[in-house]
Amino acid sequence: MAEYDYIIVGSGINALVAAAMLGKKGRKVLVLERNEQIGGCLRSEEVTEPGFVHDVMATTMVLFLTSPAYGALGKDLEARGLEFAHADLPTGVLRPNGSHVIFAKDRQRNVATFDGLSAGDGQAFSREMDKLGADAPFLFSLLGGALWSGTTLKTVAKQGWGRGLRQLAAWFGEALVPARGYLETTYKSEDMHALWAPWVLHCGLGPESAYSAEMLKVIGFAIELAGCPIAKGGAVSLLNAFEKLISDHGGKIRTGADVAAVTATASGQAGGVTLASGETLTANRGVICSTTPNQLYGRLTKDWPQPLPVETAESVARFRYGKGNMQIHYALAKPPKWKANPELGKVALLHLTSGLDGVSRAANECERGLLPTEPTICVGQPASLDPSRVPEGKSILWLQLPEAPRFIKGDAAGEIATGSEGLWTEAIRERYADRIEAILSNHIENFETIKLARRAYSPADLEAMNMNLVGGDPYGGYCGVDQFFLWRPFKSSVNHRTHIPGLYHIGASAHPGPGLAGGSGFLLASSLS
């Protein structure tokens, strides 16, 4: 008998959720991570100055805090040191002319704010949120449930019976509306459009993408309810809690363990793995891979005894990746003072953009391989929520640029020489970071004076840290409707099974997609014995 029941390849949020849940079921689990630290897109480091703790990639925990995985594991993780820091003002938008909107965890305040922008917009927002709340059980069962299951079939059938088939079809049609059309027909104020448009980028979409409006409504509902919390002390505190939980239930985590291949049993099932070092490890019940499809089928099973089915091979070849991501981190001598309104310093995630058209333009430029002239900038202010991350009186900024091309064809502004190879270089990264900093400096008083250090990560840098971030895509692949829901990662995919018995696929590339909810890990672990 093998020492382990399940071997999990990778250690991102989905892998950790699966390992913890299987451990609680009494299964012995081994988690293998090729890097020297676990976490995937969760990592906290002092990347600028000593004493300044930055979440290098993912930071906002709202999806995890509101997830079924947290419902199942939250108390266990809290008992092992996990705490969240919350903000009453989860998000906002700041436009080049200084106009701005702040969104609160307070419906009454939000209605008043939005009505102040344009009469009726506040009431429209309240109606939309109430409508989504009424639909929440059905909607979230589709967004986060096992789609190929009797439970989901019964849920849809029940809705069809209650609403009528034509109204159910209308509901699905409404769910496919793009954000641009929804925003322009629901709210009169361009500031309202500017507030919500950037959030589609955090779903791997653009304002003209199908179903992006539905995701905006989900995000508005979630952050008004739970805000944009972060882990106290950095994302590493969540990782530390998971490590303890997995270990306490007999599981083991190994870092520096690069899995080279999944191995087959005599009966053709997944029976373990071989490491790059040559070491072989076996599992009684199965192997779970938290990877991209290219890694799973192009590397880990490329020497499988049976050839890859034609349909799967074609699906791997056609699998598409989305826009790249870029991160910039600042250490500051003191908290930033925003020129437009000091209260902006209390906002957890602030978007800098000219508005809906600006988001659309930058996303389009990125998709065409161009460095955007005016990118959408997401500014996180962790120290305003969690002062423990910085020396007393100091601060940090967390910047995310979700419109960074994976391969560079040029600069939309015609200012940065990009060469003909299409690759990110240190020079291009820093020149582009200068462009971002110039925008930031226009909004923050004496920014050059309070700036202590800057650290930028291009899409290429992010992929070097995590091989699942292909071209810097943090979402495990393009998230358009043709590669999502029932069709993620492939049109033929059924939940998290593969064509190989005992081999399972989780991670951002699998349903229900990217984010820190741990959805695929939760769904798979819930289904396994």
C-alpha positions as CSV (number, residue, x, y, z in Angstrom):
1,M,0.0,0.0,0.0
2,A,1.1,3.5,-0.8
3,E,2.0,5.9,2.1
4,Y,-0.6,8.4,0.8
5,D,-4.2,8.3,-0.4
6,Y,-3.9,11.4,-2.6
7,I,-0.9,13.3,-4.1
8,I,-1.6,16.9,-5.0
9,V,0.6,18.7,-7.5
10,G,0.9,22.4,-6.8
11,S,0.1,24.4,-3.7
12,G,-2.2,27.3,-4.7
13,I,-5.4,28.0,-2.9
14,N,-7.4,25.2,-4.6
15,A,-4.7,22.6,-3.8
16,L,-4.6,23.7,-0.1
17,V,-8.4,23.7,0.2
18,A,-8.5,20.2,-1.3
19,A,-5.7,18.9,0.9
20,A,-7.3,20.3,4.1
21,M,-10.7,18.9,3.3
22,L,-9.5,15.5,2.3
23,G,-7.4,15.5,5.5
24,K,-10.5,16.2,7.6
25,K,-12.1,13.2,5.9
26,G,-9.2,11.0,7.3
27,R,-7.3,10.8,4.0
28,K,-3.5,11.0,4.0
29,V,-2.5,13.7,1.6
30,L,0.9,14.8,0.2
31,V,1.2,18.3,-1.4
32,L,4.1,18.8,-3.7
33,E,5.3,22.3,-4.7
34,R,8.2,22.9,-7.1
35,N,9.1,26.3,-5.6
36,E,10.7,26.8,-2.2
37,Q,7.5,28.2,-0.7
38,I,3.8,27.2,-1.0
39,G,0.9,29.4,-2.1
40,G,0.9,29.8,-5.8
41,C,-0.3,33.4,-6.3
42,L,-0.3,33.9,-2.5
43,R,3.0,35.1,-1.2
44,S,4.2,37.8,1.2
45,E,7.7,39.2,1.1
46,E,9.7,42.3,2.0
47,V,10.4,43.2,-1.6
48,T,11.0,46.9,-1.2
49,E,12.5,47.8,2.1
50,P,13.1,45.8,5.4
51,G,10.0,45.7,7.5
52,F,7.6,46.5,4.7
53,V,5.5,43.3,4.0
54,H,3.9,43.1,0.6
55,D,1.5,40.6,-0.9
56,V,3.4,40.2,-4.1
57,M,0.5,39.0,-6.2
58,A,-3.1,38.2,-4.8
59,T,-4.2,40.1,-1.8
60,T,-8.0,40.6,-1.5
61,M,-9.8,37.8,0.3
62,V,-13.4,38.6,-0.3
63,L,-13.9,35.6,-2.5
64,F,-12.4,33.3,0.1
65,L,-14.3,34.8,3.0
66,T,-17.6,34.3,1.2
67,S,-16.9,30.9,-0.2
68,P,-18.1,27.4,0.7
69,A,-14.5,26.5,1.3
70,Y,-14.3,29.1,4.1
71,G,-17.6,27.9,5.4
72,A,-16.1,24.4,5.8
73,L,-12.6,25.4,6.9
74,G,-12.8,28.9,8.3
75,K,-13.0,28.0,12.0
76,D,-10.1,25.6,11.7
77,L,-8.0,28.2,10.0
78,E,-8.9,30.9,12.5
79,A,-7.9,28.5,15.3
80,R,-4.5,28.3,13.6
81,G,-3.9,32.1,13.5
82,L,-5.8,33.4,10.5
83,E,-7.3,36.9,11.0
84,F,-8.8,39.3,8.5
85,A,-8.4,43.1,8.4
86,H,-11.5,44.9,7.1
87,A,-12.3,48.2,5.6
88,D,-15.6,50.1,5.7
89,L,-14.8,51.6,2.2
90,P,-13.9,48.6,0.0
91,T,-13.6,50.3,-3.3
92,G,-13.7,53.5,-5.3
93,V,-12.7,55.2,-8.5
94,L,-10.6,58.3,-9.2
95,R,-10.6,60.0,-12.6
96,P,-7.9,62.2,-14.1
97,N,-9.8,65.4,-13.4
98,G,-10.1,64.5,-9.7
99,S,-13.8,63.4,-9.8
100,H,-14.2,60.3,-7.7
101,V,-16.7,57.9,-6.2
102,I,-16.3,56.0,-2.9
103,F,-18.2,52.8,-2.3
104,A,-19.0,51.7,1.2
105,K,-20.3,48.6,3.1
106,D,-23.4,50.7,3.8
107,R,-26.4,50.5,1.4
108,Q,-27.9,53.8,2.7
109,R,-24.7,55.7,2.1
110,N,-24.2,54.1,-1.3
111,V,-27.7,55.0,-2.4
112,A,-27.2,58.6,-1.3
113,T,-23.8,58.8,-3.0
114,F,-25.1,57.5,-6.3
115,D,-28.3,59.6,-6.2
116,G,-25.9,62.6,-5.7
117,L,-24.2,61.7,-9.0
118,S,-27.4,61.4,-10.9
119,A,-31.0,61.3,-9.6
120,G,-32.3,57.8,-9.6
121,D,-28.9,56.0,-9.8
122,G,-28.9,55.1,-6.1
123,Q,-32.4,53.6,-6.3
124,A,-31.4,51.7,-9.5
125,F,-28.4,50.3,-7.6
126,S,-30.5,49.2,-4.7
127,R,-33.0,47.5,-7.0
128,E,-30.2,45.7,-8.8
129,M,-28.7,44.4,-5.6
130,D,-32.0,43.3,-4.1
131,K,-32.8,41.5,-7.4
132,L,-29.5,39.7,-7.3
133,G,-29.9,38.9,-3.6
134,A,-33.2,37.2,-4.4
135,D,-31.5,35.2,-7.2
136,A,-28.4,34.5,-5.2
137,P,-29.1,30.8,-4.2
138,F,-29.6,29.8,-7.9
139,L,-26.9,32.1,-9.3
140,F,-24.2,31.0,-6.9
141,S,-25.1,27.3,-7.4
142,L,-24.3,27.9,-11.1
143,L,-21.2,30.0,-10.5
144,G,-19.6,27.8,-7.9
145,G,-21.3,24.4,-8.0
146,A,-20.6,21.1,-9.8
147,L,-22.3,21.8,-13.1
148,W,-22.4,18.2,-14.3
149,S,-24.3,16.8,-11.4
150,G,-27.8,15.7,-10.4
151,T,-28.0,18.5,-7.9
152,T,-27.5,21.2,-10.5
153,L,-29.9,19.5,-12.9
154,K,-32.6,19.4,-10.2
155,T,-31.8,23.1,-9.3
156,V,-32.3,24.2,-13.0
157,A,-35.4,22.0,-13.3
158,K,-36.9,23.6,-10.2
159,Q,-36.2,27.0,-11.6
160,G,-37.8,26.1,-14.9
161,W,-40.9,24.8,-13.1
162,G,-41.1,27.9,-10.9
163,R,-40.4,30.6,-13.4
164,G,-41.6,28.9,-16.5
165,L,-39.2,27.8,-19.3
166,R,-39.5,31.0,-21.2
167,Q,-38.7,33.1,-18.2
168,L,-35.8,30.8,-17.3
169,A,-34.4,31.3,-20.9
170,A,-34.8,35.1,-20.4
171,W,-32.9,34.9,-17.1
172,F,-30.0,33.1,-18.8
173,G,-30.1,35.6,-21.7
174,E,-30.0,38.5,-19.2
175,A,-27.0,36.9,-17.5
176,L,-25.0,37.1,-20.8
177,V,-25.3,40.9,-21.2
178,P,-22.0,42.7,-21.5
179,A,-21.0,45.3,-18.9
180,R,-21.0,48.3,-21.3
181,G,-24.6,47.8,-22.3
182,Y,-25.8,47.1,-18.8
183,L,-24.0,50.1,-17.3
184,E,-25.1,52.5,-20.0
185,T,-28.8,51.5,-19.7
186,T,-29.0,51.2,-15.9
187,Y,-27.1,54.2,-14.7
188,K,-27.0,57.8,-16.0
189,S,-23.8,58.9,-14.3
190,E,-20.5,58.4,-16.1
191,D,-18.9,58.3,-12.7
192,M,-21.0,55.2,-11.9
193,H,-19.8,53.6,-15.2
194,A,-16.3,54.4,-14.1
195,L,-16.7,52.9,-10.7
196,W,-17.8,49.5,-11.9
197,A,-16.2,49.1,-15.3
198,P,-12.7,48.3,-13.9
199,W,-14.0,45.4,-12.0
200,V,-14.6,43.3,-15.1
201,L,-10.8,43.2,-15.5
202,H,-10.6,41.3,-12.2
203,C,-12.8,38.6,-13.8
204,G,-10.4,38.2,-16.8
205,L,-13.0,40.0,-19.0
206,G,-13.5,43.3,-20.7
207,P,-16.5,45.7,-20.7
208,E,-17.7,44.3,-24.0
209,S,-17.4,40.6,-22.9
210,A,-20.5,38.4,-22.6
211,Y,-21.8,37.9,-19.0
212,S,-19.5,40.7,-17.7
213,A,-22.5,42.6,-16.4
214,E,-23.6,39.7,-14.3
215,M,-20.1,39.5,-12.7
216,L,-20.2,43.2,-11.9
217,K,-23.5,42.7,-10.1
218,V,-22.0,39.7,-8.2
219,I,-19.0,41.8,-7.2
220,G,-21.1,44.8,-6.1
221,F,-23.2,42.4,-4.0
222,A,-20.2,40.7,-2.5
223,I,-18.1,43.7,-1.6
224,E,-21.0,45.6,-0.1
225,L,-21.6,42.6,2.1
226,A,-18.1,41.6,3.0
227,G,-15.8,44.4,1.7
228,C,-12.3,43.8,0.4
229,P,-10.6,42.1,3.4
230,I,-7.0,41.2,3.6
231,A,-5.2,38.7,5.8
232,K,-3.5,40.3,8.9
233,G,0.2,40.1,8.6
234,G,0.0,39.3,4.9
235,A,-1.3,36.4,2.8
236,V,1.4,34.3,4.3
237,S,-0.7,34.0,7.5
238,L,-3.4,32.2,5.5
239,L,-0.7,29.8,4.1
240,N,0.7,29.2,7.6
241,A,-2.8,28.4,8.9
242,F,-3.3,25.9,6.0
243,E,0.1,24.3,6.7
244,K,-0.9,23.7,10.3
245,L,-4.3,22.4,9.4
246,I,-3.0,20.0,6.8
247,S,-0.3,18.8,9.1
248,D,-2.6,18.4,12.1
249,H,-4.7,15.9,10.0
250,G,-1.7,13.8,9.0
251,G,-0.9,15.5,5.7
252,K,2.5,16.5,4.4
253,I,3.7,19.4,2.3
254,R,7.0,19.2,0.4
255,T,8.6,22.3,-1.3
256,G,11.4,22.1,-3.8
257,A,9.6,19.0,-5.2
258,D,9.3,19.5,-9.0
259,V,6.9,16.9,-10.3
260,A,8.1,15.7,-13.7
261,A,5.4,13.1,-14.5
262,V,2.3,11.4,-13.3
263,T,2.8,7.6,-13.2
264,A,0.5,4.8,-14.3
265,T,-0.5,1.7,-12.5
266,A,-0.6,-1.7,-14.3
267,S,-4.4,-1.1,-14.8
268,G,-3.9,2.3,-16.4
269,Q,-4.9,4.5,-13.5
270,A,-2.9,7.4,-12.1
271,G,-0.9,5.8,-9.3
272,G,1.6,8.5,-8.3
273,V,4.2,10.8,-9.6
274,T,7.9,11.0,-10.5
275,L,9.9,14.0,-9.4
276,A,12.5,15.7,-11.5
277,S,15.1,14.2,-9.1
278,G,14.0,10.7,-10.1
279,E,12.2,10.0,-6.9
280,T,8.9,8.1,-7.3
281,L,5.9,8.5,-5.0
282,T,2.7,6.5,-5.0
283,A,-0.9,7.2,-4.1
284,N,-3.7,4.7,-3.3
285,R,-6.7,6.8,-4.5
286,G,-5.5,9.3,-7.0
287,V,-3.4,12.3,-8.2
288,I,-4.8,15.8,-8.2
289,C,-3.1,18.4,-10.4
290,S,-3.5,22.1,-9.8
291,T,-2.0,23.2,-13.1
292,T,-2.8,24.6,-16.5
293,P,-4.0,22.2,-19.2
294,N,-0.7,22.6,-21.0
295,Q,1.2,21.5,-17.9
296,L,-1.1,18.6,-17.2
297,Y,-1.2,17.2,-20.7
298,G,1.9,18.6,-22.3
299,R,4.3,17.8,-19.5
300,L,3.0,15.7,-16.7
301,T,1.2,13.0,-18.8
302,K,3.1,13.4,-22.1
303,D,4.7,9.9,-21.7
304,W,1.5,8.2,-20.6
305,P,1.2,4.6,-21.9
306,Q,-1.9,5.3,-23.9
307,P,-1.9,8.2,-26.4
308,L,-3.8,11.4,-25.6
309,P,-7.4,11.2,-27.0
310,V,-7.7,13.2,-30.2
311,E,-10.5,15.4,-28.7
312,T,-8.3,16.2,-25.7
313,A,-5.2,16.9,-27.8
314,E,-7.2,19.3,-30.0
315,S,-8.7,21.0,-26.9
316,V,-5.2,21.6,-25.4
317,A,-4.0,23.1,-28.6
318,R,-7.0,25.4,-28.8
319,F,-6.9,26.5,-25.1
320,R,-6.4,30.2,-24.9
321,Y,-4.8,32.5,-22.3
322,G,-6.0,35.9,-21.5
323,K,-4.4,39.3,-20.8
324,G,-1.2,39.5,-18.7
325,N,-0.9,41.1,-15.3
326,M,1.7,43.4,-13.8
327,Q,2.3,44.3,-10.2
328,I,4.1,47.3,-8.7
329,H,4.8,47.8,-5.0
330,Y,5.8,50.9,-3.1
331,A,7.3,51.5,0.3
332,L,6.3,55.0,1.5
333,A,7.7,57.2,4.3
334,K,4.1,58.0,5.3
335,P,0.5,57.3,4.2
336,P,-0.4,58.8,0.9
337,K,-2.5,62.0,0.9
338,W,-4.8,62.0,-2.1
339,K,-5.3,65.4,-3.6
340,A,-9.0,64.9,-4.5
341,N,-10.2,63.8,-1.1
342,P,-8.3,62.6,2.0
343,E,-11.0,59.9,2.5
344,L,-9.6,58.1,-0.6
345,G,-6.8,57.0,1.7
346,K,-9.2,54.7,3.5
347,V,-10.3,52.9,0.4
348,A,-9.1,49.3,0.2
349,L,-9.0,49.0,-3.6
350,L,-9.0,52.2,-5.6
351,H,-9.2,52.3,-9.4
352,L,-7.5,55.0,-11.4
353,T,-9.2,55.3,-14.8
354,S,-10.8,57.9,-17.1
355,G,-13.9,55.8,-17.2
356,L,-15.8,53.1,-19.1
357,D,-14.3,54.1,-22.4
358,G,-10.8,54.3,-20.8
359,V,-11.1,50.7,-19.5
360,S,-12.4,49.5,-22.9
361,R,-9.6,51.3,-24.8
362,A,-6.8,50.0,-22.5
363,A,-8.2,46.4,-22.6
364,N,-8.4,46.5,-26.4
365,E,-4.8,47.9,-26.7
366,C,-3.6,45.1,-24.4
367,E,-5.4,42.4,-26.3
368,R,-3.7,43.7,-29.5
369,G,-0.3,43.4,-27.9
370,L,0.2,47.1,-27.1
371,L,1.3,48.7,-23.9
372,P,-1.8,50.8,-23.1
373,T,-1.4,54.6,-23.2
374,E,-3.6,55.0,-20.2
375,P,-3.9,51.7,-18.3
376,T,-6.4,51.0,-15.6
377,I,-4.5,51.1,-12.3
378,C,-5.8,49.2,-9.3
379,V,-4.3,50.7,-6.1
380,G,-4.5,48.6,-2.9
381,Q,-3.7,50.4,0.4
382,P,-3.0,47.4,2.8
383,A,-1.4,49.5,5.6
384,S,-4.7,51.5,6.0
385,L,-6.3,48.2,7.0
386,D,-3.4,46.4,8.6
387,P,-0.7,48.7,10.1
388,S,1.3,45.6,11.2
389,R,2.6,45.3,7.7
390,V,4.8,48.4,7.9
391,P,7.0,50.2,10.4
392,E,5.1,52.7,12.5
393,G,4.0,55.8,10.6
394,K,5.0,54.3,7.2
395,S,2.9,52.8,4.4
396,I,2.8,50.7,1.3
397,L,0.9,50.6,-2.0
398,W,-0.1,47.5,-3.9
399,L,-0.6,48.2,-7.6
400,Q,-2.1,45.8,-10.1
401,L,-2.3,46.4,-13.8
402,P,-4.7,43.9,-15.4
403,E,-4.1,45.1,-18.9
404,A,-0.5,44.1,-19.6
405,P,0.1,42.3,-22.9
406,R,1.6,38.8,-22.7
407,F,3.5,39.4,-25.9
408,I,4.5,43.0,-26.7
409,K,3.9,44.2,-30.3
410,G,4.4,47.9,-29.5
411,D,3.5,50.8,-27.3
412,A,0.2,52.5,-28.0
413,A,1.6,55.8,-26.8
414,G,4.7,55.5,-29.1
415,E,7.0,56.4,-26.3
416,I,8.6,53.1,-25.3
417,A,10.9,51.1,-27.6
418,T,9.7,47.5,-27.4
419,G,11.9,45.7,-30.0
420,S,10.8,42.9,-32.3
421,E,11.0,39.9,-30.0
422,G,7.8,40.6,-28.2
423,L,9.4,39.9,-24.8
424,W,9.3,41.9,-21.6
425,T,12.7,43.2,-20.5
426,E,13.8,45.0,-17.4
427,A,14.1,48.2,-19.4
428,I,10.5,47.9,-20.8
429,R,9.2,47.0,-17.4
430,E,10.7,50.0,-15.7
431,R,9.8,52.5,-18.4
432,Y,6.2,51.3,-18.3
433,A,6.3,51.5,-14.5
434,D,7.4,55.1,-14.9
435,R,4.3,55.7,-16.9
436,I,2.2,54.3,-14.1
437,E,4.1,56.3,-11.5
438,A,3.5,59.6,-13.4
439,I,-0.3,59.0,-13.2
440,L,-0.1,58.1,-9.5
441,S,2.0,61.1,-8.7
442,N,-0.6,63.4,-10.2
443,H,-3.1,62.3,-7.6
444,I,-0.9,62.0,-4.4
445,E,0.7,65.0,-2.7
446,N,4.5,65.1,-2.7
447,F,4.7,61.5,-4.0
448,E,8.4,61.8,-4.9
449,T,9.2,62.9,-1.4
450,I,7.4,60.1,0.4
451,K,8.4,57.3,-2.0
452,L,11.1,55.2,-0.4
453,A,11.3,52.3,-2.9
454,R,9.6,50.7,-5.9
455,R,9.5,47.1,-7.1
456,A,7.8,46.1,-10.3
457,Y,6.9,42.7,-11.7
458,S,6.2,42.3,-15.4
459,P,4.0,39.4,-16.8
460,A,7.3,37.6,-17.6
461,D,8.4,38.0,-14.0
462,L,5.2,36.6,-12.7
463,E,5.4,33.6,-14.9
464,A,8.9,33.0,-13.7
465,M,7.6,32.8,-10.2
466,N,4.6,30.7,-11.0
467,M,4.6,28.6,-14.2
468,N,0.8,28.4,-14.2
469,L,0.7,32.2,-15.0
470,V,1.3,31.7,-18.7
471,G,2.4,35.0,-20.1
472,G,1.4,36.6,-16.8
473,D,-2.2,35.6,-17.1
474,P,-3.4,35.2,-13.5
475,Y,-6.7,33.6,-14.4
476,G,-5.5,30.3,-15.7
477,G,-6.7,31.0,-19.2
478,Y,-9.1,33.2,-21.1
479,C,-12.4,33.6,-19.2
480,G,-14.8,34.3,-22.0
481,V,-18.0,32.4,-22.0
482,D,-16.8,29.9,-24.6
483,Q,-14.1,28.8,-22.2
484,F,-16.0,29.0,-18.9
485,F,-18.8,27.3,-17.0
486,L,-19.7,24.0,-18.7
487,W,-16.8,24.5,-21.1
488,R,-13.9,25.0,-18.7
489,P,-11.2,24.1,-19.5
490,F,-12.6,22.1,-22.5
491,K,-15.9,21.8,-24.3
492,S,-15.8,18.1,-23.3
493,S,-14.8,18.6,-19.6
494,V,-16.9,16.9,-16.9
495,N,-16.3,18.5,-13.6
496,H,-12.7,17.8,-12.5
497,R,-12.2,14.4,-14.0
498,T,-9.8,13.7,-16.9
499,H,-9.7,10.8,-19.4
500,I,-7.2,9.0,-17.1
501,P,-8.9,7.2,-14.1
502,G,-7.7,8.6,-10.8
503,L,-6.3,11.8,-12.3
504,Y,-8.1,15.0,-11.4
505,H,-7.7,18.6,-12.6
506,I,-8.2,21.7,-10.4
507,G,-7.0,25.2,-10.2
508,A,-7.9,28.5,-12.0
509,S,-8.1,26.6,-15.4
510,A,-10.9,24.4,-14.1
511,H,-14.5,25.2,-13.1
512,P,-15.4,27.5,-11.4
513,G,-12.4,29.4,-12.6
514,P,-9.9,31.8,-11.0
515,G,-10.0,33.7,-7.7
516,L,-9.2,33.0,-4.1
517,A,-12.4,31.1,-3.4
518,G,-10.7,27.7,-3.7
519,G,-13.8,26.6,-5.7
520,S,-12.4,23.7,-7.7
521,G,-10.4,22.3,-4.7
522,F,-13.6,22.5,-2.6
523,L,-15.8,20.8,-5.3
524,L,-13.4,18.0,-6.0
525,A,-12.6,17.3,-2.3
526,S,-16.3,17.3,-1.6
527,S,-16.9,14.6,-4.2
528,L,-14.0,12.3,-3.3
529,S,-14.1,9.7,-0.6
